[in-house]
Every structure is written in structure tokens, then in C-alpha cells.
């Protein structure tokens, strides 16, 4: 595990277009890439921004991201 895990990775919440639901993304702030995503991982979405954030924080405490970072561009907040 990275010794600066909490500094390197950050949880962001995004509105999923057309659904009105939210998903979390764990960003690798050093590489500027999404390392893990609730939607890309297993199509999980949440009814509130807060629930998505809590779930993303939980994944971060488990030592995720387990997937190699993917080069996804940061998108503007939609909501």
C-alpha cells in the first residue's frame, strides 16, 4: 500500500446521466486518472450524493483501488 494513500487518492461523486443516481470514483491524484469507479466496477449507483460518497470512502479504506488506473478524463459536475 502506498505510504501516502490518503493523500494520493481522493473520492469524487458524479451524477450518472439519465438515471438521476450517483456513483463514486476514486481518483489517483498523482496520475490524474480514475483508478476505481462504482459504475465501471459493478454498475452500482446510489440514490444520494452522501451515500455514494460514504461507499467510495469505504472502498478507499479497504485499500482500493485494486484495478490499475485507467485514463478517464475528468468530466464537469452535472448536478
C-alpha positions as CSV (number, residue, x, y, z in Angstrom):
1,X,0.0,0.0,0.0
2,X,1.2,3.5,-0.8
3,X,2.5,5.2,2.3
4,X,0.6,8.4,1.4
5,X,-2.5,6.5,0.4
6,X,-5.0,9.1,1.7
7,X,-3.1,11.9,0.0
8,X,-2.7,10.2,-3.3
9,X,-6.3,9.0,-3.8
10,X,-9.5,11.0,-3.5
11,X,-13.2,10.1,-3.7
12,X,-15.4,12.1,-6.0
13,X,-19.1,11.7,-6.6
14,X,-20.7,12.1,-10.0
15,X,-24.2,12.2,-11.2
16,X,-24.9,9.3,-13.7
17,X,-26.6,10.9,-16.7
18,X,-30.2,9.8,-17.5
19,X,-30.5,7.9,-14.2
20,X,-30.7,10.6,-11.5
21,X,-28.4,8.4,-9.4
22,X,-24.9,8.9,-8.2
23,X,-21.7,6.9,-8.4
24,X,-18.3,7.3,-6.8
25,X,-14.9,7.5,-8.4
26,X,-11.5,7.1,-6.7
27,X,-9.0,9.4,-8.4
28,X,-5.3,8.9,-8.4
29,X,-4.3,12.5,-7.9
30,X,-0.7,11.9,-8.9
31,X,-1.5,10.4,-12.3
32,X,-4.8,12.4,-12.8
33,X,-6.7,9.2,-13.6
34,X,-9.7,7.3,-12.3
35,X,-8.4,4.2,-10.5
36,X,-11.7,2.8,-9.4
37,X,-15.4,3.5,-10.1
38,X,-18.6,2.1,-8.7
39,X,-20.3,2.3,-12.1
40,X,-17.4,0.8,-14.1
41,X,-16.7,-1.8,-11.5
42,X,-20.1,-3.4,-10.9
43,X,-22.7,-0.9,-12.1
44,X,-23.5,0.2,-8.6
45,X,-25.3,3.6,-8.2
46,X,-26.7,5.4,-5.2
47,X,-29.8,7.5,-4.5
48,X,-27.9,10.2,-2.8
49,X,-24.6,12.0,-3.2
50,X,-23.9,11.3,0.5
51,X,-24.5,7.5,0.2
52,X,-22.2,7.4,-2.9
53,X,-19.5,9.3,-1.0
54,X,-19.7,7.0,2.0
55,X,-19.4,3.9,-0.2
56,X,-16.4,5.4,-2.0
57,X,-14.7,6.3,1.2
58,X,-15.3,2.7,2.4
59,X,-13.7,1.3,-0.7
60,X,-10.7,3.6,-0.1
61,X,-10.3,2.3,3.4
62,X,-10.2,-1.2,2.1
63,X,-7.1,-0.4,0.2
64,X,-8.7,0.1,-3.2
65,X,-8.1,0.8,-5.9
66,X,-7.4,-2.7,-6.9
67,X,-7.6,-2.0,-10.6
68,X,-4.8,-0.4,-12.5
69,X,-5.5,3.3,-13.1
70,X,-7.4,3.9,-16.3
71,X,-7.1,7.1,-18.3
72,X,-10.6,8.6,-17.9
73,X,-11.0,12.3,-18.4
74,X,-12.4,14.3,-15.6
75,X,-15.9,15.4,-16.5
76,X,-17.7,18.6,-15.3
77,X,-20.1,18.1,-12.4
78,X,-23.6,17.5,-13.6
79,X,-25.8,18.4,-10.7
